[in-house]
Amino acid sequence: MGIRTYDGIRPVVADGCYIDETAVVIGDVVLEKNVSVWPYAVIRGDVNNMRIGEGSNIQDFAMLHVTHKRPADPEGAPLVIGRHVTIAHHVNLHGCTIGDEVLVGIGSIVMDRVVIEPRVMVGAGSLVPPGKRLESGWLYVGNPVKQVRLLTESELAWFKYSAEHYMRLALKHAASRES
């Protein structure tokens, strides 16, 4: 596993987490219980902190970073991901806050100080510009994103299913690694 200390701070990885051997987790990062980090994902908490909630998954080639603290911006922009969140392949997250049970679709970009409320779906290839707030219960798509429609009951159920699926998959991968 690519878990690296930076500036004296080592990532905190809770029980049940799966981190692929090719993924990199650096610095001030907390992975809560049953988080999975998939091949070639980069989670770089070198200039601010990151927290990834229980049961969330960070899929292949995702890149997570933060905005540094400075005199004009003493808090910078940390990255906070809630529980049971799916961050799909090739997603870029930068200094944003994502609520529980969210899906950020393949290839999307979420910029600084964005707030995604719980139970939101961001469609593949979307750009969420800095400072935007995405309202709970909606599908957002586009570049820049636009609120498209309310989510259906089956889409709302998908959030938990997706997170649980990745927890099961992580167990299988971890068992394969050990054998």
C-alpha positions as CSV (number, residue, x, y, z in Angstrom):
1,M,0.0,0.0,0.0
2,G,1.2,3.5,-0.8
3,I,0.5,5.1,2.6
4,R,3.0,8.0,3.0
5,T,3.8,10.3,5.9
6,Y,4.1,13.9,4.9
7,D,5.5,16.7,7.2
8,G,5.3,14.3,10.2
9,I,1.6,13.4,9.6
10,R,0.7,9.9,8.6
11,P,-2.7,8.9,7.2
12,V,-5.1,7.3,9.7
13,V,-6.7,4.2,8.2
14,A,-9.6,2.6,10.2
15,D,-10.4,-1.1,10.3
16,G,-11.8,-2.8,7.3
17,C,-10.3,-0.3,4.8
18,Y,-9.0,-1.6,1.5
19,I,-6.3,0.3,-0.3
20,D,-5.0,-1.1,-3.6
21,E,-1.2,-1.5,-3.8
22,T,-1.1,1.1,-6.6
23,A,-3.1,3.8,-4.8
24,V,-1.3,6.5,-2.9
25,V,-2.6,8.1,0.4
26,I,-0.4,10.9,1.7
27,G,-0.4,13.1,4.8
28,D,-3.3,14.5,6.8
29,V,-6.0,12.0,5.6
30,V,-8.5,10.0,7.7
31,L,-10.2,7.0,6.1
32,E,-13.1,5.8,8.3
33,K,-14.2,2.2,8.6
34,N,-14.7,0.2,5.3
35,V,-13.4,2.9,2.9
36,S,-12.0,1.4,-0.3
37,V,-9.4,3.1,-2.5
38,W,-8.9,1.5,-5.9
39,P,-6.0,1.2,-8.4
40,Y,-4.1,4.4,-9.1
41,A,-6.2,6.7,-7.0
42,V,-4.3,9.6,-5.4
43,I,-5.4,11.1,-2.1
44,R,-3.0,13.9,-1.3
45,G,-3.5,15.6,2.1
46,D,-0.2,17.5,2.1
47,V,-1.4,21.1,2.4
48,N,-4.7,20.7,4.2
49,N,-6.7,17.8,5.6
50,M,-9.1,15.2,4.2
51,R,-11.7,13.0,5.8
52,I,-13.4,10.2,4.0
53,G,-16.5,8.7,5.7
54,E,-17.4,5.2,6.5
55,G,-18.2,2.9,3.6
56,S,-17.2,5.3,0.9
57,N,-15.3,4.2,-2.2
58,I,-12.7,6.1,-4.2
59,Q,-12.4,4.4,-7.6
60,D,-9.6,3.9,-10.1
61,F,-7.6,7.0,-11.2
62,A,-9.5,9.4,-8.9
63,M,-7.5,12.4,-7.8
64,L,-8.3,14.1,-4.4
65,H,-6.5,17.2,-3.3
66,V,-7.0,20.3,-1.1
67,T,-6.3,24.0,-1.1
68,H,-3.5,25.2,1.2
69,K,-3.9,27.5,4.1
70,R,-2.5,31.1,3.6
71,P,-2.8,34.5,5.3
72,A,-5.6,35.6,2.9
73,D,-7.4,32.2,3.4
74,P,-6.4,30.8,6.8
75,E,-8.6,27.7,6.5
76,G,-7.9,26.9,2.9
77,A,-10.2,24.3,1.5
78,P,-10.1,20.9,3.1
79,L,-11.8,17.9,1.5
80,V,-14.6,16.2,3.4
81,I,-16.5,13.2,2.0
82,G,-19.5,11.8,3.9
83,R,-20.6,8.2,4.5
84,H,-21.5,5.7,1.7
85,V,-20.3,8.0,-1.1
86,T,-19.2,6.6,-4.5
87,I,-16.4,8.6,-6.2
88,A,-16.3,7.0,-9.7
89,H,-13.3,6.4,-12.0
90,H,-11.2,9.4,-13.1
91,V,-13.0,11.9,-10.8
92,N,-11.1,15.0,-9.6
93,L,-12.1,16.4,-6.2
94,H,-10.5,19.6,-4.9
95,G,-11.2,21.2,-1.6
96,C,-14.9,20.4,-1.5
97,T,-17.5,19.0,0.9
98,I,-19.6,16.0,-0.1
99,G,-22.5,14.8,2.0
100,D,-23.6,11.2,2.7
101,E,-24.9,8.9,0.0
102,V,-23.7,10.8,-3.0
103,L,-22.5,9.5,-6.4
104,V,-20.0,11.5,-8.4
105,G,-20.0,10.1,-11.9
106,I,-17.1,9.0,-14.0
107,G,-14.7,11.8,-15.1
108,S,-16.4,14.6,-13.1
109,I,-14.5,17.5,-11.6
110,V,-15.6,19.1,-8.3
111,M,-13.8,22.3,-7.5
112,D,-13.0,24.3,-4.3
113,R,-15.6,25.1,-1.8
114,V,-18.4,23.2,-3.5
115,V,-20.9,21.8,-1.1
116,I,-22.8,18.7,-2.3
117,E,-25.7,18.0,0.0
118,P,-26.6,14.4,0.9
119,R,-28.2,12.1,-1.7
120,V,-27.1,13.9,-4.9
121,M,-26.1,12.3,-8.2
122,V,-23.5,14.1,-10.4
123,G,-23.6,12.7,-13.9
124,A,-20.5,11.5,-15.7
125,G,-18.2,14.2,-17.2
126,S,-19.7,17.0,-15.2
127,L,-17.9,20.1,-13.9
128,V,-19.0,21.6,-10.6
129,P,-17.5,25.1,-10.5
130,P,-16.0,26.7,-7.3
131,G,-18.4,27.6,-4.6
132,K,-21.5,26.0,-6.0
133,R,-24.0,24.2,-3.8
134,L,-25.9,21.1,-5.1
135,E,-29.3,20.5,-3.4
136,S,-30.2,17.2,-1.9
137,G,-32.3,14.8,-3.9
138,W,-31.4,16.0,-7.4
139,L,-29.5,14.9,-10.5
140,Y,-27.0,17.4,-11.8
141,V,-25.2,17.1,-15.2
142,G,-23.2,19.2,-17.6
143,N,-20.2,21.6,-17.8
144,P,-21.0,23.5,-15.8
145,V,-23.5,21.4,-13.9
146,K,-27.2,22.2,-14.0
147,Q,-29.9,20.9,-11.8
148,V,-31.8,18.5,-14.1
149,R,-34.5,16.7,-12.2
150,L,-35.4,15.0,-8.9
151,L,-34.0,11.6,-8.3
152,T,-36.3,8.6,-8.6
153,E,-36.8,6.1,-5.7
154,S,-34.6,3.6,-7.5
155,E,-31.8,6.1,-7.9
156,L,-32.0,7.1,-4.3
157,A,-31.7,3.4,-3.3
158,W,-28.6,3.1,-5.6
159,F,-26.4,5.2,-3.3
160,K,-26.5,2.6,-0.5
161,Y,-26.4,-0.3,-2.9
162,S,-23.3,1.1,-4.6
163,A,-21.4,1.7,-1.4
164,E,-22.3,-1.8,-0.1
165,H,-21.3,-3.4,-3.4
166,Y,-17.9,-1.8,-3.2
167,M,-17.5,-2.9,0.5
168,R,-18.1,-6.5,-0.7
169,L,-15.8,-6.2,-3.6
170,A,-13.0,-4.8,-1.4
171,L,-13.3,-7.8,0.9
172,K,-12.8,-10.1,-2.1
173,H,-9.8,-8.1,-3.3
174,A,-8.3,-8.1,0.2
175,A,-8.8,-11.9,0.4
176,S,-7.2,-12.4,-3.0
177,R,-4.2,-10.3,-1.9
178,E,-3.7,-12.5,1.2
179,S,-3.7,-15.8,-0.7
